[in-house]
Amino acid sequence: MIDFTLSPTQHQIRQNAQSFADTHLQNAHTLYTQPSARERFRAIQPVYRRAVEAGLVQAQVPSEYNGLGYDLIDMALLTEELYTADVSVALTILGTGLGLSPLLLGGTDEQKRRFLAPFTNRTGVPLASLVHSEPGGTANAVSHGLATKAKKVDGGWAITGEKLWAANSGGWDDRGADIQCVTCSSDEGVMILLVTREDIAENATTAYKVLSHPETIGHKAVCGPHIRFDSFIAKHVIARGSGAQIIQGAFTASAALVGAMSVALMRKCFERTLRFAKTETRNGREPIINRQSVADLLVQMKMRCEAARALTWKACATLQSGGGDGETAHLAKIFASDSAVQCVVEGMNVVGVSAYQVQMQYGELLNDAVCLPVFDGGNVGVRRRELEARFKLDGYSPWAASFAKL
């Protein structure tokens, strides 16, 4: 039986997330008005601390390691509520979950018990980062390898190379996140090395450096710096040779959550546009919602949001049941993120030229939305290519993912 009814536990998760968002995130944007990306990121630290205390980081850790053990559907519910309220703080919280995913997928039991502890005790401001993207891009990493290299040396592995866009990787003080899972090419294939702040302190000061904090048009308080490793000695190995499979697993799960982020922006845009259409006459005799052209645009926006949410939940359910190979997650990421951009443009068309004013906040919505198709594995360079490769396989069954047993 197909059932989209939330369980009592899921309703509680959504309610708790909504309560946290209403209390701590709705006005978080007033904290980060500083002129530089680095300063804006640091300004959200008090709100992030509140998130840690509320268990929003602990939620992303399995229960066997003292986490709350949220599954993917739980995370989709959490993501939608947080992201609707503030994209920067939400992405920082979720970026820590993504940063922990290689450890969760490939680490030993001893590594998990050791390194996950700071993320489950609800104190401090611990950050984790999956350090994968590179200045030259990673769409061709499977065929051409990563530019960042790891070489076996006395005392560990020497990392040399540059990374860019990895959320939280610089930490609050440019001396690194509490945990960085760094992907590298090596003689053994793709490796994942775990780097701690203690490791950074033990290396030469020039071995790890934040080169810059790129200014972005949206997500204004997110940390995704350009960093350099120069013969940096890492001691902890998460994966040798199997790193590519672990990274693929991490980014397949995150694809579904980008679907939830996209739903959040469409939801926010629809609600704002609906209020406008029901109250504004635009010098006419009645609210513009009574105009068929306006109503049609609103219907299109609502359909995009509902379809994206359903596909996102389907992707989450398929992945957490072990069914399928991630196809639905890629579809959800592509469809939902592309739809988010179109939804904002449709909302602006309802409002008209007034939507071009800063105070109407459609520009802010659009700047946040246009990031979704190009980050976390770009739709063109990565996600569509993943699907293309599946379609080309001999014996590919077009509807196996659609009717997989859950």
N, C-alpha and C positions, 0 to 999 in steps of 0.2 A: 504494500500500500504506500502511495506517495502522500506525505503529510508534512506541511510546512508549519504546523503548530508548534510553538516553542514550549519546552517543558517548564515546570515551575522553577527549576534551577536556572535555565536560560533566561527566563523573565527576570529573575533576581539579578543575574549578571548584567543584563541590559539596564535595569533600574539603578544598580550601584554605579555603573559607568556613567549613566545620565546624571546622577546626583553629583558625582565627582566633577563632571564637565560643567554643570551649572554653577557649582561652587568655586571651582578653581581655574577653569579654562575660558569661560565666556569673556572675561576681561584681561586674559593673559597678554593680549596684544599690546596693552598699555605699558607693559614692562619693557618691551623691546623696541624702543624708538631711537636707539643709539645709531650713530653714523656708520659703524663698521659691523660686518658679519660676526667677527670674533666677539665684540662687545654684546651684540644682541643675543648670541648663544649663551654667553655667561649670565645674562640677565634672567634667563628662564630657570636657572638652577633652583631657586626656592620652590617653584611650582613642581619641578621634577622631584624634589625631595618629598613633597606632599604625595606625589604619585607612588613613590617607593613606600612611604608609610601606609598608603592605602592598599598596598599589595598588587599594584598594577604591573610591576616588574616580576614579583614572585609568581603571578598568575601564569607567566610564560615559561615556567620551569615545571617539569614533571613532579608529581606528588612523591615519588620515591626518593627525590632529592630535596625534600622539604618545600617543594613548590605547591602551587594551587592546582596545577595540572589542567589548565584550560585546554580544551580540544580546539580544532580549527573553527568550528562553527561558533564556539564561545568567543574566540578571538575575533571573528568577523563582527559579532555583535558589539564587542568592546571597541573595536576599531572604528566602526561607524559612529558611535556616540562621541568618542574622543575627537575624531577627525572633523566632525561637524562643528565642534566648538572651537578648536584651534589646531591648525595643521602642523605648526612647528613643534609644539610641545608633544602632540600625538606622535609625530614621526620620530621624535627623539626617544620616546618610550618604546615604540615598536621597533626602532632601530637597534635597541639593546636586545630585544628578543631575536632579531635576525642575527645579531652579532654572536649570540650564544648558540645558534643552530648548528654550526659545524662541530662544536664541542658535544652537543647533544646527539648528533647523528654519528660522529666518528670517534669520539673520545672514549677512553677506558673508564671503567667504573671509578677507579682511584682518581683519575683526572676530574671527572664530574663532581665527585664529592669534595674535592679540594677547591676547584675553581668556581663552582656554582654557589658556594656558601655565602659570599657577600651579596648575592642577588636575591636571597631568600629571607634574610633576617630583618627586612623592612627598616633598615637604618642607613644613613648616609646618602650618597648620590652616585652609586656605581653605574658605570657605562660599559657597554660592550659594543664591538664593531666587527662586522665582516668586511675585511679589507681586501677587496677584489678588483674593482674598476681601476683602470690605468689611464694616464693622460692621452695615450693614443687609441683608447677604446679597447674593449674586450670581445667584440662581436666575432672576431676571428681567432679567439684564443684556443679553440678546440683544434683548428687546423694549423695554426702557426705558433701556438704556445704563448705563454705570458712573458712580458718583457722583464718582469721582476724575477730574479734568479735566486735559488738557494743552493749553497755548496757545503758539503760536509767538511768540517774543520775540527780541530781540537776544541773540546768544550761545547760542541753543538753544531749549529748550521748558520752559515753566514748569509744574510739576506742583503741583496743589493738591487735597488730599483725604486721606482716612484709609483705612488698610488694617488687616486683622485676620486672624490665624491663619496667615499665611504662614510656613512653617517656615524657620528660620534668618535671617529678615529683619533682626533687630536686630543680628546679629553677636555676637561674644563679649563686646563691651564697650558695647553699645547705640549704637554709631556705624555700624551697618550691616554687612551681609554684604559679602564682597569683590566680589560681583556680585549686584545685584538687577535682575530683569527685571520692570518695573512696567507693568501694564496700565492704560490711561487712555482715556476718551472724548475725542474731539477733533472739529474741523470736518471732518477727513478720515476719520472713523470710528474704530474701535478701534485705538489705537496701543500699541506696546510700546517702552518706553524703557529703556535699560540704564544703571544707576546704579552707580558704583564708590565705594569708600571715599574715593578721592581727590576725587571730585566732591562728596561730603559735606563734606570738609574745606575745599573751596573756596567752598562756600555759607555763608550766614549761619548762626550756631549755632541759630537758631530755625527754619530752613528744613526741617530733618529732626529729628524728635524721637520717641523711644519713650515713649509715654504710660503704658503699663502692661504687665505680664506676667500674663495671666489664669491663675488657679489652676484646673487641670483635675483631673478625678477619676481619670484614667489618663494614660499617657505622661508621667510626672511630671517628666522632665528634658528635655522638648522645648521649643524656643523658637518660639513663635508669637505675637509681641507685637502690641499695638495701637499702630500708628505713624501719624504725621501728616507729610504734605508740605505746606509752606506757601510757595507761590511758589518752589519748589525748581527750580533751573536744571539740566536734564539735557542733555547734549551728544550722546549716542549713541542713534541711532534704529535699532531692530531691525526694526520693521514700521510702515508707514503704511497705514491702511485695512484691511490684511489681518490685523490682530492677532487678530481673532476666530477665524479659521481656524487660526492657529498655536497659540492657546491650546487650541482644541478638539483639535488633534493631540497636544499635550502631555498633556492630561488623558485622552485616549483610551488612550494607552500606559500612563499611570499607573494607569488603572482595572484593567488586567490585573495589575499588580504589587500592587495592594490585594488582589486575589484570592490572591496568594502570601502576603501578610501574614496573611490570614484563615486560610489553610491552616496557617500556622505556629502560630497560637494554638490551632486545633483539634487539631493534632498534639500540642502540649504538654499540652492538657487531656486528651486521650485517654490518653496515656502515664501521666499522673498518676493518672487514674481507674482505669485497668487495674491498676496496681500496688496501689492500694487494694483493689480488688475481689478480687484474687488472694491478698491477705494478711490481710484483715480478716474476722472471723467475725461481728462485731457481737453477741457473746454467744451465737452459735449454735454448731453443731457442725462447720461446715465453712465455707470461704471463701464470701463472698456471690456470687462469680461463678457459683456453682452454682445460684443462684436465677434462674429464667427471666426475671423482670422486670428484673433487673440486666443479664443477658446481652443482652436485647433493647435496652436503652438503650445499651450498649456497641456493639452492631451498628449502631444508628442513628448514633452518633457517628462510627464508622469510615466508614460510607457517606458521610456529609456531607463528611468530610475528603478521601476519595478522589475523589468526584464533583467537588468544588471544585478539586482539583489538576488533574484531567483537563480541566475546562473552562478553567482558567487557562492551561494549556499550549496548548490549542487556540486560545485567544484570542491568545496570544503568537505562535504559528506563523502564524496568519492575518494578523496585522498586519505581521510582518516579511517576509512573502512578498508584501505589497502586495495581498492578496486581501481582499474584503469592505470594509465602510465603518465598521468599529469596533463593529458590533452585538454580536459575540461578547464583546468586551472589556467592554461595558456589562453584558451578561448575567453575565459572570464576577464583576464587582465586586458586583452586587446579590446574586446567589445565594451567593457565598462569604462576604460580610460578614454577611448576614442569618443564614446557617448558623452562623457563628462564635458569635454571641450564643446561638443555640439550643443549640449544642453545649455551651457552658459551663453553661447551665442544666440540661441533661441530666446532665452530670457531677456537678453539685451534687445532683441527685435520686438518683444512685447512692450518693453518700456520706451523704446525709441531713443533718440539722441541724448535724452537725459541720462541714460545708462552710461554715457561716456564720462560723466562727472565722477571725480574721485569719491565724493561723498556717497554715491549710490553703491559703491563697493563691488560693482560687477567687474571692474578692472582687476581688483584683488582676486576675485574668484577665478577669473580667466587665467591670471598669472600662475595661480596654484594648479589649476586644471591642466595647463599645457605641459606641466612637468610629468604627469602620470603616464602618458604614452611613451616617454623617452627614458624614464629612469627604471631601476630594478629590472634590467634587461629590456632594452628598447623594443617596441612593438615591431618595427621594421627590421632592425638588425639582428634581433635575438628571437623574440617570441614567434613571429611568423615563420622564421627559418626553422625553428623547432617543429612547428606543425608541418611545414613543407617536407622536412626529412621523414616525418611519420607517414605522410601521404604517399611517398615514393617507395615505401617498403613493400616487398612482395608479400602478399597475403594480408595487407592492411584491411581491417574491417571498419568501414566508415561509422558504424553506429554501435560499436562495442562499448565505447565510453558512455553513450547515451543510455544504454540498457544494462549497465554493469550491475551486478548484485551488490547491494549496500548492506 
